[in-house]
């Protein structure tokens, strides 16, 4: 089972996370985190994945990515 970090209820991102997880049909252990910085740190430590707004990504997060996969990596996804 894969760990997925999600935002708290009421967060605009949470709506997109729930929609994407439903569409992807992933069997994930969900961990609610109220901090986007902490979510990014957990992902960078390879502790799981998340579906985040591309507005929180920095050049560090997306360096060395092709234009097609500019905001995607095995551990960091952007869902718009």
Order of alpha helices (4+ residues) and beta strands (2+ residues): beta-alpha-beta-alpha-beta-alpha-beta
